[in-house]
Amino acid sequence: MLYEYNLRTTKETLYPISSYVHDAVEKSGIQSGIVIIYCPHTTAGITINENADPDVVSDVIFALNKTFPDRPEFQHAEGNSAAHLKAIAVGPSVTIPIERGRMILGTWQGIYFCEFDPPRNRTFYVKVMAEKTKI
C-alpha cells in the first residue's frame, strides 16, 4: 500500500512525521512486514533520530550547516548546492520493520522529514509491505 503526504515547509529544520507513518501502517492493516518512507526531492531527506529533546534537531541542523556551508565556489545556478549536499548525506529514505501491526522503533526514536531548502511544498511517500508467507 502506498500513501502520499504533503508538507508545507517554512524553515530549514527536521519536521516530525512519525504520526503520518503510524497512520499509514495502521490503515494498511499489515501485521508483519516493512514500511519505507521516501522523499522524492533533491534538497530534502528522511531520517530517524531522537524525538524527546528538541535541542537535538537544532544541533543536527547546526552541525549540517557547519559541515556543508554555502560556498562562493559552488557553481550551481540555483544557489542551493549546500542543500543538495545535506540531502545526499542524510539520504532519501528509511526502512522500518513492522511486527504485530507496529513499527519497531527505539524508545526515543522519531521519523523526520529534513528540509534543507525552504520554503517549499513537499511530498513524501509511505510504502507499507507485508511479509511474504509460505503457502
N, CA, C and O atoms as a GROMACS GRO file, in nm:
protein
  540
    1MET      N    1   0.083  -0.117   0.000
    1MET     CA    2   0.000   0.000   0.000
    1MET      C    3   0.089   0.125   0.000
    1MET      O    4   0.184   0.135   0.078
    2LEU      N    5   0.058   0.218  -0.087
    2LEU     CA    6   0.134   0.341  -0.098
    2LEU      C    7   0.048   0.459  -0.054
    2LEU      O    8  -0.065   0.476  -0.099
    3TYR      N    9   0.103   0.539   0.036
    3TYR     CA   10   0.035   0.658   0.086
    3TYR      C   11   0.120   0.780   0.052
    3TYR      O   12   0.242   0.777   0.063
    4GLU      N   13   0.054   0.887   0.010
    4GLU     CA   14   0.122   1.010  -0.025
    4GLU      C   15   0.081   1.118   0.075
    4GLU      O   16  -0.036   1.133   0.109
    5TYR      N   17   0.181   1.193   0.123
    5TYR     CA   18   0.156   1.302   0.217
    5TYR      C   19   0.222   1.429   0.166
    5TYR      O   20   0.327   1.424   0.101
    6ASN      N   21   0.159   1.542   0.196
    6ASN     CA   22   0.212   1.672   0.157
    6ASN      C   23   0.247   1.752   0.282
    6ASN      O   24   0.181   1.743   0.385
    7LEU      N   25   0.353   1.829   0.268
    7LEU     CA   26   0.405   1.906   0.381
    7LEU      C   27   0.448   2.043   0.330
    7LEU      O   28   0.520   2.052   0.231
    8ARG      N   29   0.405   2.148   0.398
    8ARG     CA   30   0.449   2.284   0.365
    8ARG      C   31   0.560   2.319   0.463
    8ARG      O   32   0.536   2.328   0.584
    9THR      N   33   0.681   2.340   0.412
    9THR     CA   34   0.793   2.373   0.500
    9THR      C   35   0.816   2.524   0.498
    9THR      O   36   0.795   2.590   0.396
   10THR      N   37   0.859   2.577   0.611
   10THR     CA   38   0.881   2.720   0.622
   10THR      C   39   1.025   2.755   0.658
   10THR      O   40   1.069   2.868   0.637
   11LYS      N   41   1.098   2.657   0.713
   11LYS     CA   42   1.236   2.684   0.751
   11LYS      C   43   1.320   2.558   0.740
   11LYS      O   44   1.267   2.448   0.726
   12GLU      N   45   1.451   2.576   0.747
   12GLU     CA   46   1.542   2.462   0.744
   12GLU      C   47   1.539   2.395   0.880
   12GLU      O   48   1.588   2.450   0.978
   13THR      N   49   1.481   2.277   0.883
   13THR     CA   50   1.470   2.203   1.009
   13THR      C   51   1.428   2.060   0.980
   13THR      O   52   1.408   2.022   0.864
   14LEU      N   53   1.414   1.982   1.084
   14LEU     CA   54   1.363   1.846   1.075
   14LEU      C   55   1.218   1.848   1.122
   14LEU      O   56   1.190   1.884   1.236
   15TYR      N   57   1.127   1.811   1.034
   15TYR     CA   58   0.984   1.810   1.064
   15TYR      C   59   0.943   1.670   1.108
   15TYR      O   60   0.967   1.574   1.035
   16PRO      N   61   0.882   1.655   1.224
   16PRO     CA   62   0.840   1.523   1.270
   16PRO      C   63   0.726   1.468   1.184
   16PRO      O   64   0.625   1.536   1.163
   17ILE      N   65   0.742   1.346   1.136
   17ILE     CA   66   0.639   1.283   1.052
   17ILE      C   67   0.599   1.145   1.103
   17ILE      O   68   0.529   1.071   1.033
   18SER      N   69   0.641   1.110   1.223
   18SER     CA   70   0.608   0.977   1.277
   18SER      C   71   0.458   0.952   1.277
   18SER      O   72   0.415   0.841   1.246
   19SER      N   73   0.378   1.052   1.310
   19SER     CA   74   0.233   1.032   1.318
   19SER      C   75   0.175   0.995   1.182
   19SER      O   76   0.083   0.914   1.175
   20TYR      N   77   0.228   1.053   1.073
   20TYR     CA   78   0.181   1.017   0.939
   20TYR      C   79   0.212   0.870   0.910
   20TYR      O   80   0.129   0.798   0.855
   21VAL      N   81   0.333   0.829   0.946
   21VAL     CA   82   0.376   0.692   0.917
   21VAL      C   83   0.298   0.593   1.004
   21VAL      O   84   0.255   0.489   0.954
   22HIS      N   85   0.279   0.624   1.131
   22HIS     CA   86   0.196   0.538   1.217
   22HIS      C   87   0.057   0.522   1.157
   22HIS      O   88   0.002   0.412   1.154
   23ASP      N   89   0.000   0.633   1.108
   23ASP     CA   90  -0.132   0.632   1.046
   23ASP      C   91  -0.135   0.539   0.925
   23ASP      O   92  -0.228   0.460   0.910
   24ALA      N   93  -0.034   0.548   0.840
   24ALA     CA   94  -0.028   0.462   0.720
   24ALA      C   95  -0.017   0.315   0.758
   24ALA      O   96  -0.084   0.230   0.699
   25VAL      N   97   0.067   0.284   0.856
   25VAL     CA   98   0.082   0.144   0.899
   25VAL      C   99  -0.051   0.093   0.955
   25VAL      O  100  -0.091  -0.020   0.925
   26GLU      N  101  -0.117   0.173   1.034
   26GLU     CA  102  -0.245   0.132   1.092
   26GLU      C  103  -0.350   0.111   0.983
   26GLU      O  104  -0.422   0.010   0.983
   27LYS      N  105  -0.360   0.206   0.889
   27LYS     CA  106  -0.457   0.195   0.780
   27LYS      C  107  -0.432   0.072   0.694
   27LYS      O  108  -0.527   0.011   0.644
   28SER      N  109  -0.307   0.035   0.677
   28SER     CA  110  -0.273  -0.078   0.591
   28SER      C  111  -0.323  -0.210   0.647
   28SER      O  112  -0.355  -0.302   0.572
   29GLY      N  113  -0.331  -0.220   0.779
   29GLY     CA  114  -0.371  -0.345   0.842
   29GLY      C  115  -0.263  -0.451   0.842
   29GLY      O  116  -0.286  -0.563   0.887
   30ILE      N  117  -0.145  -0.418   0.793
   30ILE     CA  118  -0.035  -0.515   0.785
   30ILE      C  119   0.021  -0.538   0.925
   30ILE      O  120   0.053  -0.443   0.997
   31GLN      N  121   0.034  -0.665   0.961
   31GLN     CA  122   0.081  -0.703   1.093
   31GLN      C  123   0.230  -0.732   1.099
   31GLN      O  124   0.294  -0.712   1.202
   32SER      N  125   0.286  -0.779   0.987
   32SER     CA  126   0.428  -0.814   0.983
   32SER      C  127   0.483  -0.778   0.845
   32SER      O  128   0.431  -0.823   0.743
   33GLY      N  129   0.586  -0.696   0.843
   33GLY     CA  130   0.644  -0.654   0.716
   33GLY      C  131   0.741  -0.539   0.735
   33GLY      O  132   0.816  -0.536   0.832
   34ILE      N  133   0.738  -0.446   0.641
   34ILE     CA  134   0.825  -0.328   0.649
   34ILE      C  135   0.748  -0.205   0.602
   34ILE      O  136   0.649  -0.215   0.530
   35VAL      N  137   0.797  -0.090   0.644
   35VAL     CA  138   0.747   0.036   0.592
   35VAL      C  139   0.867   0.116   0.543
   35VAL      O  140   0.969   0.127   0.611
   36ILE      N  141   0.852   0.173   0.424
   36ILE     CA  142   0.956   0.255   0.365
   36ILE      C  143   0.901   0.397   0.355
   36ILE      O  144   0.791   0.419   0.304
   37ILE      N  145   0.978   0.493   0.403
   37ILE     CA  146   0.942   0.634   0.393
   37ILE      C  147   1.040   0.696   0.296
   37ILE      O  148   1.161   0.689   0.316
   38TYR      N  149   0.986   0.757   0.189
   38TYR     CA  150   1.070   0.804   0.078
   38TYR      C  151   1.040   0.950   0.044
   38TYR      O  152   0.925   0.992   0.041
   39CYS      N  153   1.146   1.025   0.019
   39CYS     CA  154   1.139   1.166  -0.020
   39CYS      C  155   1.187   1.181  -0.164
   39CYS      O  156   1.302   1.148  -0.193
   40PRO      N  157   1.102   1.230  -0.255
   40PRO     CA  158   1.141   1.242  -0.395
   40PRO      C  159   1.204   1.378  -0.432
   40PRO      O  160   1.193   1.422  -0.546
   41HIS      N  161   1.268   1.442  -0.336
   41HIS     CA  162   1.326   1.574  -0.359
   41HIS      C  163   1.479   1.569  -0.342
   41HIS      O  164   1.530   1.490  -0.263
   42THR      N  165   1.551   1.654  -0.415
   42THR     CA  166   1.698   1.651  -0.411
   42THR      C  167   1.757   1.748  -0.310
   42THR      O  168   1.879   1.752  -0.293
   43THR      N  169   1.674   1.825  -0.241
   43THR     CA  170   1.724   1.914  -0.137
   43THR      C  171   1.651   1.889  -0.004
   43THR      O  172   1.635   1.980   0.077
   44ALA      N  173   1.609   1.766   0.016
   44ALA     CA  174   1.542   1.725   0.139
   44ALA      C  175   1.573   1.577   0.161
   44ALA      O  176   1.624   1.511   0.071
   45GLY      N  177   1.542   1.526   0.279
   45GLY     CA  178   1.569   1.386   0.308
   45GLY      C  179   1.478   1.334   0.416
   45GLY      O  180   1.390   1.404   0.467
   46ILE      N  181   1.501   1.209   0.451
   46ILE     CA  182   1.426   1.140   0.558
   46ILE      C  183   1.527   1.078   0.652
   46ILE      O  184   1.626   1.020   0.609
   47THR      N  185   1.502   1.091   0.783
   47THR     CA  186   1.591   1.029   0.880
   47THR      C  187   1.513   0.984   1.003
   47THR      O  188   1.396   1.020   1.021
   48ILE      N  189   1.580   0.906   1.085
   48ILE     CA  190   1.529   0.865   1.217
   48ILE      C  191   1.628   0.921   1.318
   48ILE      O  192   1.749   0.906   1.303
   49ASN      N  193   1.574   0.984   1.423
   49ASN     CA  194   1.661   1.035   1.528
   49ASN      C  195   1.580   1.055   1.655
   49ASN      O  196   1.462   1.021   1.660
   50GLU      N  197   1.644   1.109   1.755
   50GLU     CA  198   1.579   1.129   1.885
   50GLU      C  199   1.459   1.222   1.872
   50GLU      O  200   1.463   1.324   1.802
   51ASN      N  201   1.351   1.186   1.941
   51ASN     CA  202   1.231   1.268   1.937
   51ASN      C  203   1.192   1.324   2.074
   51ASN      O  204   1.083   1.378   2.090
   52ALA      N  205   1.281   1.312   2.172
   52ALA     CA  206   1.246   1.357   2.307
   52ALA      C  207   1.296   1.498   2.337
   52ALA      O  208   1.226   1.575   2.402
   53ASP      N  209   1.414   1.532   2.292
   53ASP     CA  210   1.474   1.662   2.322
   53ASP      C  211   1.483   1.745   2.195
   53ASP      O  212   1.559   1.709   2.105
   54PRO      N  213   1.408   1.855   2.184
   54PRO     CA  214   1.410   1.936   2.062
   54PRO      C  215   1.546   1.998   2.033
   54PRO      O  216   1.571   2.040   1.920
   55ASP      N  217   1.634   2.003   2.131
   55ASP     CA  218   1.768   2.056   2.107
   55ASP      C  219   1.847   1.967   2.010
   55ASP      O  220   1.939   2.015   1.943
   56VAL      N  221   1.812   1.840   2.003
   56VAL     CA  222   1.881   1.750   1.909
   56VAL      C  223   1.858   1.798   1.766
   56VAL      O  224   1.951   1.800   1.686
   57VAL      N  225   1.735   1.836   1.734
   57VAL     CA  226   1.704   1.884   1.599
   57VAL      C  227   1.788   2.008   1.566
   57VAL      O  228   1.848   2.015   1.459
   58SER      N  229   1.791   2.105   1.657
   58SER     CA  230   1.870   2.226   1.629
   58SER      C  231   2.019   2.194   1.620
   58SER      O  232   2.091   2.256   1.541
   59ASP      N  233   2.066   2.099   1.701
   59ASP     CA  234   2.207   2.058   1.693
   59ASP      C  235   2.239   1.991   1.560
   59ASP      O  236   2.346   2.014   1.503
   60VAL      N  237   2.147   1.910   1.510
   60VAL     CA  238   2.168   1.843   1.381
   60VAL      C  239   2.177   1.947   1.270
   60VAL      O  240   2.267   1.941   1.186
   61ILE      N  241   2.085   2.042   1.268
   61ILE     CA  242   2.088   2.147   1.166
   61ILE      C  243   2.216   2.230   1.177
   61ILE      O  244   2.279   2.262   1.076
   62PHE      N  245   2.254   2.265   1.299
   62PHE     CA  246   2.378   2.339   1.321
   62PHE      C  247   2.498   2.264   1.264
   62PHE      O  248   2.580   2.322   1.193
   63ALA      N  249   2.508   2.135   1.296
   63ALA     CA  250   2.622   2.054   1.251
   63ALA      C  251   2.622   2.038   1.099
   63ALA      O  252   2.728   2.044   1.036
   64LEU      N  253   2.505   2.016   1.040
   64LEU     CA  254   2.500   2.004   0.894
   64LEU      C  255   2.540   2.135   0.826
   64LEU      O  256   2.607   2.133   0.723
   65ASN      N  257   2.499   2.248   0.883
   65ASN     CA  258   2.538   2.377   0.826
   65ASN      C  259   2.688   2.402   0.839
   65ASN      O  260   2.748   2.463   0.751
   66LYS      N  261   2.748   2.356   0.948
   66LYS     CA  262   2.893   2.368   0.964
   66LYS      C  263   2.967   2.274   0.868
   66LYS      O  264   3.071   2.310   0.813
   67THR      N  265   2.912   2.155   0.849
   67THR     CA  266   2.975   2.055   0.762
   67THR      C  267   2.960   2.090   0.615
   67THR      O  268   3.051   2.068   0.536
   68PHE      N  269   2.844   2.143   0.580
   68PHE     CA  270   2.813   2.176   0.441
   68PHE      C  271   2.773   2.323   0.428
   68PHE      O  272   2.657   2.353   0.403
   69PRO      N  273   2.868   2.415   0.446
   69PRO     CA  274   2.834   2.558   0.435
   69PRO      C  275   2.814   2.597   0.288
   69PRO      O  276   2.864   2.532   0.196
   70ASP      N  277   2.739   2.705   0.270
   70ASP     CA  278   2.728   2.762   0.136
   70ASP      C  279   2.866   2.819   0.100
   70ASP      O  280   2.927   2.888   0.182
   71ARG      N  281   2.913   2.792  -0.020
   71ARG     CA  282   3.048   2.835  -0.059
   71ARG      C  283   3.041   2.916  -0.187
   71ARG      O  284   2.965   2.883  -0.278
   72PRO      N  285   3.119   3.022  -0.195
   72PRO     CA  286   3.118   3.103  -0.317
   72PRO      C  287   3.170   3.026  -0.439
   72PRO      O  288   3.143   3.065  -0.553
   73GLU      N  289   3.244   2.918  -0.416
   73GLU     CA  290   3.297   2.838  -0.527
   73GLU      C  291   3.190   2.751  -0.594
   73GLU      O  292   3.211   2.702  -0.705
   74PHE      N  293   3.077   2.730  -0.527
   74PHE     CA  294   2.971   2.646  -0.586
   74PHE      C  295   2.923   2.708  -0.715
   74PHE      O  296   2.907   2.830  -0.724
   75GLN      N  297   2.899   2.625  -0.816
   75GLN     CA  298   2.861   2.673  -0.948
   75GLN      C  299   2.714   2.654  -0.982
   75GLN      O  300   2.666   2.711  -1.080
   76HIS      N  301   2.642   2.578  -0.904
   76HIS     CA  302   2.501   2.551  -0.932
   76HIS      C  303   2.422   2.682  -0.937
   76HIS      O  304   2.424   2.760  -0.841
   77ALA      N  305   2.352   2.705  -1.046
   77ALA     CA  306   2.286   2.832  -1.071
   77ALA      C  307   2.177   2.867  -0.969
   77ALA      O  308   2.153   2.985  -0.943
   78GLU      N  309   2.112   2.767  -0.912
   78GLU     CA  310   2.005   2.795  -0.816
   78GLU      C  311   2.057   2.842  -0.681
   78GLU      O  312   1.981   2.894  -0.599
   79GLY      N  313   2.186   2.822  -0.656
   79GLY     CA  314   2.245   2.868  -0.531
   79GLY      C  315   2.211   2.785  -0.410
   79GLY      O  316   2.220   2.833  -0.297
   80ASN      N  317   2.172   2.660  -0.431
   80ASN     CA  318   2.136   2.574  -0.318
   80ASN      C  319   2.220   2.446  -0.313
   80ASN      O  320   2.170   2.341  -0.273
   81SER      N  321   2.344   2.455  -0.353
   81SER     CA  322   2.433   2.337  -0.353
   81SER      C  323   2.450   2.278  -0.214
   81SER      O  324   2.456   2.156  -0.198
   82ALA      N  325   2.458   2.363  -0.112
   82ALA     CA  326   2.472   2.312   0.025
   82ALA      C  327   2.351   2.225   0.062
   82ALA      O  328   2.367   2.123   0.129
   83ALA      N  329   2.232   2.264   0.019
   83ALA     CA  330   2.111   2.184   0.045
   83ALA      C  331   2.120   2.048  -0.024
   83ALA      O  332   2.080   1.947   0.033
   84HIS      N  333   2.172   2.045  -0.146
   84HIS     CA  334   2.190   1.918  -0.216
   84HIS      C  335   2.288   1.827  -0.141
   84HIS      O  336   2.264   1.707  -0.128
   85LEU      N  337   2.396   1.884  -0.092
   85LEU     CA  338   2.495   1.805  -0.019
   85LEU      C  339   2.437   1.748   0.111
   85LEU      O  340   2.461   1.632   0.145
   86LYS      N  341   2.361   1.828   0.183
   86LYS     CA  342   2.297   1.781   0.306
   86LYS      C  343   2.200   1.667   0.275
   86LYS      O  344   2.195   1.568   0.348
   87ALA      N  345   2.124   1.681   0.166
   87ALA     CA  346   2.029   1.576   0.127
   87ALA      C  347   2.101   1.446   0.092
   87ALA      O  348   2.054   1.337   0.124
   88ILE      N  349   2.217   1.458   0.026
   88ILE     CA  350   2.295   1.338  -0.005
   88ILE      C  351   2.342   1.271   0.124
   88ILE      O  352   2.335   1.149   0.136
   89ALA      N  353   2.389   1.350   0.220
   89ALA     CA  354   2.439   1.295   0.346
   89ALA      C  355   2.329   1.226   0.426
   89ALA      O  356   2.352   1.120   0.485
   90VAL      N  357   2.211   1.285   0.430
   90VAL     CA  358   2.101   1.229   0.508
   90VAL      C  359   2.038   1.111   0.436
   90VAL      O  360   2.009   1.009   0.498
   91GLY      N  361   2.016   1.124   0.307
   91GLY     CA  362   1.954   1.018   0.228
   91GLY      C  363   1.806   1.039   0.209
   91GLY      O  364   1.742   1.112   0.286
   92PRO      N  365   1.750   0.975   0.105
   92PRO     CA  366   1.610   0.999   0.069
   92PRO      C  367   1.508   0.907   0.136
   92PRO      O  368   1.388   0.927   0.119
   93SER      N  369   1.553   0.806   0.212
   93SER     CA  370   1.455   0.712   0.265
   93SER      C  371   1.507   0.639   0.389
   93SER      O  372   1.627   0.635   0.417
   94VAL      N  373   1.412   0.582   0.461
   94VAL     CA  374   1.442   0.489   0.570
   94VAL      C  375   1.345   0.373   0.560
   94VAL      O  376   1.235   0.386   0.507
   95THR      N  377   1.387   0.259   0.613
   95THR     CA  378   1.305   0.139   0.616
   95THR      C  379   1.294   0.093   0.761
   95THR      O  380   1.394   0.088   0.832
   96ILE      N  381   1.172   0.060   0.802
   96ILE     CA  382   1.148   0.020   0.941
   96ILE      C  383   1.069  -0.110   0.941
   96ILE      O  384   0.971  -0.123   0.868
   97PRO      N  385   1.110  -0.209   1.022
   97PRO     CA  386   1.031  -0.331   1.033
   97PRO      C  387   0.899  -0.307   1.106
   97PRO      O  388   0.888  -0.219   1.192
   98ILE      N  389   0.800  -0.387   1.069
   98ILE     CA  390   0.669  -0.385   1.135
   98ILE      C  391   0.646  -0.522   1.195
   98ILE      O  392   0.667  -0.624   1.129
   99GLU      N  393   0.603  -0.526   1.318
   99GLU     CA  394   0.567  -0.651   1.384
   99GLU      C  395   0.446  -0.624   1.474
   99GLU      O  396   0.441  -0.524   1.545
  100ARG      N  397   0.350  -0.716   1.468
  100ARG     CA  398   0.224  -0.701   1.544
  100ARG      C  399   0.154  -0.568   1.512
  100ARG      O  400   0.092  -0.507   1.599
  101GLY      N  401   0.166  -0.525   1.388
  101GLY     CA  402   0.100  -0.404   1.342
  101GLY      C  403   0.164  -0.274   1.386
  101GLY      O  404   0.106  -0.167   1.370
  102ARG      N  405   0.285  -0.283   1.443
  102ARG     CA  406   0.353  -0.163   1.492
  102ARG      C  407   0.496  -0.156   1.440
  102ARG      O  408   0.562  -0.258   1.420
  103MET      N  409   0.541  -0.033   1.417
  103MET     CA  410   0.680  -0.015   1.375
  103MET      C  411   0.773  -0.049   1.491
  103MET      O  412   0.743  -0.022   1.607
  104ILE      N  413   0.887  -0.107   1.457
  104ILE     CA  414   0.989  -0.137   1.556
  104ILE      C  415   1.084  -0.017   1.560
  104ILE      O  416   1.180  -0.008   1.484
  105LEU      N  417   1.056   0.075   1.652
  105LEU     CA  418   1.139   0.192   1.674
  105LEU      C  419   1.188   0.192   1.817
  105LEU      O  420   1.121   0.140   1.906
  106GLY      N  421   1.305   0.250   1.840
  106GLY     CA  422   1.357   0.263   1.975
  106GLY      C  423   1.273   0.362   2.056
  106GLY      O  424   1.198   0.441   1.999
  107THR      N  425   1.286   0.356   2.186
  107THR     CA  426   1.208   0.438   2.278
  107THR      C  427   1.213   0.586   2.241
  107THR      O  428   1.111   0.654   2.247
  108TRP      N  429   1.330   0.636   2.204
  108TRP     CA  430   1.348   0.778   2.179
  108TRP      C  431   1.349   0.814   2.032
  108TRP      O  432   1.377   0.928   1.996
  109GLN      N  433   1.319   0.718   1.944
  109GLN     CA  434   1.329   0.743   1.800
  109GLN      C  435   1.201   0.801   1.742
  109GLN      O  436   1.090   0.762   1.777
  110GLY      N  437   1.222   0.896   1.650
  110GLY     CA  438   1.113   0.952   1.571
  110GLY      C  439   1.158   0.962   1.427
  110GLY      O  440   1.277   0.959   1.398
  111ILE      N  441   1.062   0.974   1.336
  111ILE     CA  442   1.089   0.983   1.194
  111ILE      C  443   1.075   1.130   1.154
  111ILE      O  444   0.981   1.199   1.195
  112TYR      N  445   1.170   1.178   1.073
  112TYR     CA  446   1.173   1.319   1.037
  112TYR      C  447   1.187   1.340   0.887
  112TYR      O  448   1.259   1.268   0.818
  113PHE      N  449   1.116   1.441   0.838
  113PHE     CA  450   1.137   1.495   0.704
  113PHE      C  451   1.237   1.609   0.722
  113PHE      O  452   1.212   1.701   0.799
  114CYS      N  453   1.349   1.603   0.651
  114CYS     CA  454   1.456   1.700   0.666
  114CYS      C  455   1.451   1.801   0.552
  114CYS      O  456   1.476   1.767   0.436
  115GLU      N  457   1.419   1.924   0.585
  115GLU     CA  458   1.412   2.031   0.484
  115GLU      C  459   1.540   2.112   0.486
  115GLU      O  460   1.579   2.166   0.590
  116PHE      N  461   1.605   2.121   0.369
  116PHE     CA  462   1.730   2.195   0.358
  116PHE      C  463   1.721   2.314   0.262
  116PHE      O  464   1.819   2.387   0.245
  117ASP      N  465   1.605   2.336   0.198
  117ASP     CA  466   1.592   2.444   0.100
  117ASP      C  467   1.452   2.506   0.106
  117ASP      O  468   1.378   2.502   0.007
  118PRO      N  469   1.415   2.562   0.221
  118PRO     CA  470   1.280   2.616   0.237
  118PRO      C  471   1.265   2.754   0.175
  118PRO      O  472   1.364   2.816   0.134
  119PRO      N  473   1.142   2.802   0.168
  119PRO     CA  474   1.015   2.732   0.192
  119PRO      C  475   0.976   2.651   0.068
  119PRO      O  476   1.008   2.688  -0.045
  120ARG      N  477   0.907   2.542   0.092
  120ARG     CA  478   0.868   2.453  -0.018
  120ARG      C  479   0.736   2.383   0.016
  120ARG      O  480   0.697   2.371   0.132
  121ASN      N  481   0.669   2.339  -0.090
  121ASN     CA  482   0.561   2.242  -0.077
  121ASN      C  483   0.625   2.108  -0.109
  121ASN      O  484   0.673   2.086  -0.220
  122ARG      N  485   0.624   2.019  -0.013
  122ARG     CA  486   0.694   1.891  -0.028
  122ARG      C  487   0.596   1.774  -0.024
  122ARG      O  488   0.484   1.784   0.027
  123THR      N  489   0.642   1.664  -0.081
  123THR     CA  490   0.568   1.539  -0.080
  123THR      C  491   0.660   1.431  -0.026
  123THR      O  492   0.780   1.432  -0.053
  124PHE      N  493   0.603   1.339   0.050
  124PHE     CA  494   0.677   1.218   0.084
  124PHE      C  495   0.582   1.100   0.075
  124PHE      O  496   0.460   1.115   0.088
  125TYR      N  497   0.639   0.983   0.054
  125TYR     CA  498   0.561   0.862   0.034
  125TYR      C  499   0.590   0.761   0.143
  125TYR      O  500   0.702   0.751   0.194
  126VAL      N  501   0.488   0.687   0.178
  126VAL     CA  502   0.499   0.580   0.277
  126VAL      C  503   0.447   0.453   0.211
  126VAL      O  504   0.330   0.444   0.173
  127LYS      N  505   0.535   0.356   0.196
  127LYS     CA  506   0.500   0.227   0.136
  127LYS      C  507   0.503   0.121   0.244
  127LYS      O  508   0.606   0.097   0.308
  128VAL      N  509   0.388   0.056   0.265
  128VAL     CA  510   0.377  -0.047   0.367
  128VAL      C  511   0.364  -0.182   0.294
  128VAL      O  512   0.276  -0.200   0.210
  129MET      N  513   0.452  -0.274   0.328
  129MET     CA  514   0.454  -0.403   0.261
  129MET      C  515   0.448  -0.518   0.362
  129MET      O  516   0.515  -0.515   0.465
  130ALA      N  517   0.368  -0.616   0.330
  130ALA     CA  518   0.353  -0.732   0.416
  130ALA      C  519   0.466  -0.830   0.393
  130ALA      O  520   0.521  -0.842   0.283
  131GLU      N  521   0.497  -0.901   0.500
  131GLU     CA  522   0.595  -1.010   0.492
  131GLU      C  523   0.534  -1.122   0.408
  131GLU      O  524   0.418  -1.157   0.426
  132LYS      N  525   0.613  -1.177   0.318
  132LYS     CA  526   0.565  -1.288   0.236
  132LYS      C  527   0.563  -1.414   0.322
  132LYS      O  528   0.662  -1.448   0.387
  133THR      N  529   0.450  -1.480   0.321
  133THR     CA  530   0.439  -1.604   0.399
  133THR      C  531   0.440  -1.724   0.307
  133THR      O  532   0.395  -1.715   0.192
  134LYS      N  533   0.491  -1.834   0.357
  134LYS     CA  534   0.494  -1.958   0.277
  134LYS      C  535   0.356  -2.022   0.274
  134LYS      O  536   0.282  -2.020   0.372
  135ILE      N  537   0.326  -2.078   0.159
  135ILE     CA  538   0.196  -2.144   0.143
  135ILE      C  539   0.208  -2.290   0.177
  135ILE      O  540   0.110  -2.364   0.171
   0.00000   0.00000   0.00000
